[in-house]
Each structure stands twice: as C-alpha cells, then as structure tokens.
C-alpha cells in the first residue's frame, strides 16, 4: 500500500477534492485514513516536558523544535493508500490557543491538550477587545506559519490552525456560565460582542491567508486535510450546544452568516451535541460545507444518519471525522449519497484500513 509520492501527496488527488466541493457524480466518497488522534501533545517531543496545569507563554514555543515531529506525522501518507492530501498548521491537530491568548487568556496545559482560561471580564472590558497584530501571541503564530512554509518548500500544503468561534470566545471573555445568561439578560450587548468577535475571527484568518502560499492553486485546512478550490475557513460554535434555537437564530446566526460570506469554501465544525439546531445552521445559505465529529458517547452513528441526510438534502458537502466500526461504515455507505461526502476515518490499525478500503470499494 506504500506510495512513491512524498507524504502521499499525489496531486492527482485534487480531482476528488474538486468533486467533493461541487458534489459531482462519483463512484464512492472521498476517503482518508489517519492514525493521528484528536489531541496533539502526545505527538510532539517538545511537549513532553510540559506538566498538567503549567502555563504556556509565547516564548516557550520555538517552531524549529516542532518541525521534525510534524513531518513524522505526515509520513503516514507514504504508507497509506487513500485520497487524502496531508499538510501542516500551527499547531497540528486540535490546539485552539492563539485567538484566546491574543484576547488575554492564560493558556494552561491539560493532560492531552491546552485550554484558554476564562477571564470573567466586565462588559466594557469585553467589548473593547479586538485583534492586535502586535500581540506576542499573534507574532508567534506568524512565526510558526513562516517556519512551516519554509520547511514544507511546496512539498505539502500549509494552512491556518484550528481556533475557537465567537460563542466559545464569548464564554472565555465573560465566563462560560455568564455567557449563557448574557444571551438572555443582555441580548443587545451579546449581539454586539459576538459580532465583534466574528470580525476578529475573520481578520485572524485573513491575515493568515495573506502569508500562506496556495497549494497547486488551492487552499487547505490541515486539521481535516481538506483541500479547497477557493478561500477556506474552519468555523466553530461549540458553545451552541447550550443555546436554544431561538437564541441561535437571533444572536449567533447573523455572525455565522457574516463569517461565511468572507470565505467561499467555508465549513462549520459541529459536534453531535449541536444536532438539535442543525436546521438553523443549514438556513445560512452562505454556509458551504458541514463537518461533524463521530462521537458514539452521545449519538451513535445509527442515530446520526438522519442528520447526515439533512446536510445532504440541503445540497451541502458533508465531512465526517472519527472512528467507525465495520457495521457503521457499511451503514454510512448504504445510507448516504457519495456525492460531496468525505470520510476522514481514524482507524486503530493497518489491518482495519484494509477492511475499510474493501467496504468502501477502494
């Protein structure tokens, strides 16, 4: 199953990505396999000295110390035959720390990841927050981007990192419990803060793409190894798991619509916990693609099929990321339209990949 292309990046794979975005007729879904899990700290040797509850400062992050480990992760593409292009971002996998840090949050180490600590700011303090291109954390983010771009030398694509969305940032600034109460008690101030954070979110990613070279004419998101023919952004609103459909439509939906308008190949990252407002996300005509994590602890794959179909019935590309049993994969194969379907599968072994390739007709 080994490939002769460095990192497995045969540019002929781009045709399947184009078909995914256009929901063109295809014989099977776009499929990628990766042994890389949800959280990053286990993959980078520089993180082994970090202790739980340590605080991370920008001075501690030296991009050149990370680069060899990045390429070790990407080398799996040379041993796995699939449709996936592989690239890198600051910092690989789920490490959403840069925007929270720019906003003044302390970044604390967890067992597998890091977290921005909430600040519980006053309304005046929260509404004054904005994008600061001179902030040491933003400069460190750009330093990471530049180091990756130099190291990649066009051998693999570079992208923005994964970052928290406006509702999640609202929780960090005002406090997670307070932010939910804010939506009820201070809807005008909440709407203003969310829109401010939406514009900051857009500026952060636009500043990223001013510096990132295109990869064979396209854009890229390295968390999902997703190539796109136009400007891309990964959107996120995890905190909507606690927001009613009415509050989402009145206070958050306009912000998500504004963000989506800025990037033609936008996609919304969702968890199964937000399926009760999936229809409200799909009401945003500018929202191009939906990504949903597979999380059997909440709703199993069998119970998620109706939501997957909702996305496809709305004529949106659908990206599913996570682990599947053989029976779950057969159910997905038999229940969903392969057009505009991307399965980013996280297998346990090489043997499992062989079985799943057969199930999917690869």
NORRA-V395095 format. One record per residue. PHI is phi in whole degrees, 0 to 359 (NA if undefined). Layout:
PHI  PHI
This chain:
NA  293  242  275  270  305  64  75  270  286  293  297  295  301  301  290  295  300  296  300  293  269  53  285  297  220  277  197  293  290  226  227  240  215  275  286  274  284  239  268  299  291  263  242  299  296  276  294  276  286  251  304  79  296  254  263  245  299  294  284  264  247  309  297  282  260  294  298  292  305  291  299  299  288  295  300  295  279  248  244  268  208  264  272  277  239  218  225  212  270  258  304  68  270  222  279  245  289  295  305  293  299  279  104  287  284  255  249  280  256  303  237  208  229  216  274  280  294  251  55  281  289  300  300  296  295  287  277  292  205  284  236  290  265  297  303  289  293  298  293  301  294  299  298  303  295  294  293  299  295  292  295  48  70  284  210  284  246  218  300  267  272  224  288  269  304  294  292  291  305  297  289  284  263  105  295  293  297  295  290  296  306  300  275  269  228  297  291  295  298  299  295  296  298  292  303  291  297  293  298  302  297  298  302  284  294  297  299  283  292  250  272  287  291  247  50  81  230  259  208  236  279  294  251  49  244  277  220  283  223  307  242  212  266  263  207  215  300  294  293  299  246  249  291  305  295  295  300  297  280  246  254  306  299  290  296  295  300  296  300  298  280  224  303  253  287  213  257  278  228  255  298  291  254  295  291  239  304  298  289  296  290  291  280  299  283  286  274  214  240  248  232  284  274  224  291  292  250  239  293  305  303  283  272  305  296  284  301  293  302  296  293  294  274  62  248  301  234  247  247  235  152  261  233  282  300  293  296  293  296  297  298  302  277  262  248  285  292  294  64  242  237  256  261  261  249  278  270  204  295  298  295  299  301  295  290  300  295  301  270  73  268
